[in-house]
Structure formats: structure tokens, C-alpha cells
Amino acid sequence: MSAPMLEVEGLRAGYLDTTVIRDLSLTVAAGEVAVLIGPNGHGKTTLLRAISGLITPDAGQVRLDGEDVAGRPAERISALGLVHVPQGDGLFAEMTVEENLMMGAFPAASWRARRRELGRVYEQFPIVADRAAQRARTLSGGERRLVALGRALMRPSRIMLIDEPSLGLAPVAIDAVYEAIAALKHGGATIVLVEETFTHIEGVADAVHVLESGQIVASGPFAELSVDPAIVETYLGSL
Amino acid sequence: MTQPDLTPPGPGAAAGGGPVLQVRAVRKDYGGLRAVADVSFEVGAGEVLGIAGPNGAGKTTLFDVISGHTHATAGEVLLAGRPVTTAPVHARTRLGLARTFQQPTVARSLTVGENMLLAAAFGRPRAERRRATREIAAEYLELVGLAGQAGERSDLLGVYDRKSLMLGTALATRASAILLDEPFGGLSPSEIDQTIELIGKVRDRGLAVVCIEHVMRALTAVADRVMVMHHGATLFQGTPAQMLADQQVIEVYLGARHRKDGGAGGAGGAGA
């Protein structure tokens, strides 16, 4: 009835003379959790960057709730309610953990609710609460990753793009991250995740899209693709 | 001396076959925070010690102390029996200690081959630099599977190739002990399998290997012994199988959900 939350059509994107994403189309409905999976170096991260405006697509459309945003600068796309958690943490090293989290609520509309959101993030990630007063640069790689995820939760979003949420995290921390993602999903959030394996996404993934050479080569419900021997064998190795 | 010496000092480095790397009651304080609390271990030639633990447990800080990127507040680090606790990073590298980092770190302005040449030239006398260096660089490019990509720009490499190059350059410094910080992070399942194989080759060359890792399938496959850190201290030491069954480790690190995953992973991966 209404437009999909995210509609990518005929997208081409890359770096300098290297085309990474070729004529790619992808639809994510409101309230859907879509997972991009596939070998490294085939465009998963580049696709997220082209959607959020961190790089400018060379061709094609990126429609957010019906509105074409392709080519707009990242801050304008972000202002429409898109939150991107990129690889690497992008924290302000000399600011404390709490100050970094506050930056997530910086857009005017969410600033007033920052205290309440902060409490929820601390509840979700106790490790982050323990480190609240420390400068970001004193944190371990995994802790920084959790703070970056927490910062993304500091304002309501219409769509979240999360690049490898489990990277560098201890198993217990991965559980905490996926509990947070599951809670967002129950709250009706629209999420696009990049992951390397099916290991952690059971329970949150609705659709899975396999990316190879900058194109989506297979799409389907998690329940189908995760047991498809051709997919598992070709793209994920022997499990 | 017609043949360049291509063997790392590895097996012979520890005179009398003693441990290559010894860490004795190492402590690191940052102000009031004890990041590493009296940790001790030894690793011999051809042995792999795995290190796991919650985020912020002090694993990378322990590596920083061992490699000289930061200095210990107390305790001792010995390489082939020689104390290096206060030695600078480059001196430890000359003595055979190498490390890798969580973020794949290479000289981005150099090609793949140039990166390897730079590492192979490290610490070599001028006389043997030219010829020996080229042979060594070629050998390690081959070892890490990048022989065909020597001319490529390293800043355009994908994660797996960049990680392989980082490991290769670390080894090419003639390391006898190597510290690997999350070598499997961000890799796809088939790349994990290839890296497990590569670390096996490194071990078989007689290096002492210490490997921090959260990907349990990989850690249990490569490690002979595992140490689990928690709040800077040693929570557990034992075999990978013992670790997966340890109640304390499950509680603070693996998580309740891992109980069944751990069983399945054990059967598929490091069964032996």
C-alpha cells in the first residue's frame, strides 16, 4: 500500500575508476530486517555507503520511503532518519563514552530525549555503562564497536544500516548486540545488516540477499537460503 | 656463506629448546585501572596459545606490553630467554618478535611486493640486503598466497588479502614468535578456513604463536592451549575443549546461548 522503506534501483557505485556495485536493485519493506551476505570485496560495504551518501552513486536511484535521495550529501540523508553504523567505530577519541553517545542524539528532534535514550543504551550494553566516563581512545576495539552501536540507538531512525555488527565482539557481546537488534525489530524498525555468515542472524533476519561481484545473485527468506546447499556451499564454505 | 639463510631464527632461537616467549606476572596500570593483572604464560616453538575473553578484558593491552608498544608496570617479558621488558619495539622485532593488529595495517602507499620487501629488509646487514631480501620477500608472498599480486596497490586490497599481507610482512622480519590480534575478524567462512591453514603452516615452521580471537570455531581449530582473560586477569587456562565446557568461561564470555553452539562447533571443528 505505501512505498517500501528502501528501494534501490539500477545502482552503480564505486571508487575512482573502479566500479563495485553494478546495476543493483534491492527492496526493503518497512519493518523488515534484510541481511546482505557474501564474500569479502564484493560490494556489501560499498552498497551501504552508497545508500547513506558516504559515496555518491554513479547511476541509479536510492528511494527512502518513496523519496529519491541518490546523490545527496550524507548529512541530508541522515536528517531524513537514516542511521548508518559503518565499519570501524568513528568515535571521537578524546571525548568520553557518554559524550560520544550524546552525539548520536545531536539532531534537534532527538536531543530532548537524550537522557532517556542514554539510560536505555546503558541498560542494553552494561559494558558501555561501565566505561561511561572514560575517553573513547582508552577503550578496547570491541568496546568501541559497542559504543558506536549504542550511539546509533540514541535517536529514533526510520532505517538503520549496520555493517558487521558482530565484528570483533566476544560471544556474550554478540548476543547483547543481537538482543538489541531483535528489540528494534519488535519495535518495528527497518534494518539492513551486513554479515559474513548465517551464524548470528537466525531469529532476526527476514530476507537474505547474497552479493557477488557487485550484484545480488540470490534473494529469499532466511529460512530458505540458510539451508540451500548451493548457497551454503558456494558462498559460505563448509559449515 | 654462499646461500642466504632463509630460516627464521625460530626453532634455534630458544637455546636449549626452552620457551620462545615467556611472560611473567605482567601488570599494566592506567591510572587507577588495572588493564593487565599479573598474567603469566609461556609458548614454545611450534606451539599455538589462544587468548580469548570479554571485550575490554586486557587482551590487546597484554599484546602491547609484550611487543613494546607500551611498557609493563610490573613483571617480565623474555624472548628466547632474554629479558626484553624495557626494550623498544624495533629491538624486540630484531630479536624475533612480530605482531599483527586488529585493523589490517599495511603501508598503503606501497605495492604488495614493496610492502614485503620492506619487511624482509628489516634489520638485515647491508651486504645481504639485496639478494636475500628479494628471495625472502618472494618466499613470504608465496606463503600467504599473494605471489601473483606483487604489483598490486595495497590500498585497494580487500580485507582478506590485506590481512594476509600484514601477516606475511610480520613473518618476513624473521620472526620466531608472533602475536596475532584477531586474525579471523571480518573474514568469510572460507577465508577463515584458509587462515586456519596458514596459521598451521606458520606453526609448522617452528614459530611460537599467540592468537587473540573471538571466532570460536577458528580459535579451537588453531590453538593447542587457550587462556581466557577477564578484568585483566587469567580466568582460565587449558585445552580448547576444556574451555568450551568451563562454567565460568560460559558465564562471562561464551554466553548461555553458546552452550549448544559450542557443542555443535566442537563436533564440526576441533573435534580432536
Boltz contact constraints between the chains, C-beta under 6 A:
constraints:
  - contact:
      token1: [A, 39]
      token2: [B, 188]
      max_distance: 6.0
  - contact:
      token1: [A, 40]
      token2: [B, 158]
      max_distance: 6.0
  - contact:
      token1: [A, 40]
      token2: [B, 159]
      max_distance: 6.0
  - contact:
      token1: [A, 40]
      token2: [B, 160]
      max_distance: 6.0
  - contact:
      token1: [A, 40]
      token2: [B, 188]
      max_distance: 6.0
  - contact:
      token1: [A, 41]
      token2: [B, 158]
      max_distance: 6.0
  - contact:
      token1: [A, 140]
      token2: [B, 55]
      max_distance: 6.0
  - contact:
      token1: [A, 140]
      token2: [B, 56]
      max_distance: 6.0
  - contact:
      token1: [A, 140]
      token2: [B, 60]
      max_distance: 6.0
  - contact:
      token1: [A, 141]
      token2: [B, 102]
      max_distance: 6.0
  - contact:
      token1: [A, 142]
      token2: [B, 55]
      max_distance: 6.0
  - contact:
      token1: [A, 143]
      token2: [B, 55]
      max_distance: 6.0
  - contact:
      token1: [A, 143]
      token2: [B, 56]
      max_distance: 6.0
  - contact:
      token1: [A, 167]
      token2: [B, 185]
      max_distance: 6.0
  - contact:
      token1: [A, 167]
      token2: [B, 186]
      max_distance: 6.0
  - contact:
      token1: [A, 168]
      token2: [B, 185]
      max_distance: 6.0
  - contact:
      token1: [A, 170]
      token2: [B, 54]
      max_distance: 6.0
  - contact:
      token1: [A, 170]
      token2: [B, 55]
      max_distance: 6.0
  - contact:
      token1: [A, 170]
      token2: [B, 214]
      max_distance: 6.0
  - contact:
      token1: [A, 170]
      token2: [B, 253]
      max_distance: 6.0
  - contact:
      token1: [A, 171]
      token2: [B, 254]
      max_distance: 6.0
  - contact:
      token1: [A, 171]
      token2: [B, 255]
      max_distance: 6.0
  - contact:
      token1: [A, 171]
      token2: [B, 258]
      max_distance: 6.0
  - contact:
      token1: [A, 172]
      token2: [B, 253]
      max_distance: 6.0
  - contact:
      token1: [A, 172]
      token2: [B, 255]
      max_distance: 6.0
  - contact:
      token1: [A, 173]
      token2: [B, 55]
      max_distance: 6.0
  - contact:
      token1: [A, 175]
      token2: [B, 255]
      max_distance: 6.0
  - contact:
      token1: [A, 175]
      token2: [B, 257]
      max_distance: 6.0
  - contact:
      token1: [A, 196]
      token2: [B, 188]
      max_distance: 6.0
  - contact:
      token1: [A, 197]
      token2: [B, 189]
      max_distance: 6.0
  - contact:
      token1: [A, 236]
      token2: [B, 189]
      max_distance: 6.0
  - contact:
      token1: [A, 237]
      token2: [B, 189]
      max_distance: 6.0
  - contact:
      token1: [A, 237]
      token2: [B, 190]
      max_distance: 6.0
  - contact:
      token1: [A, 237]
      token2: [B, 193]
      max_distance: 6.0
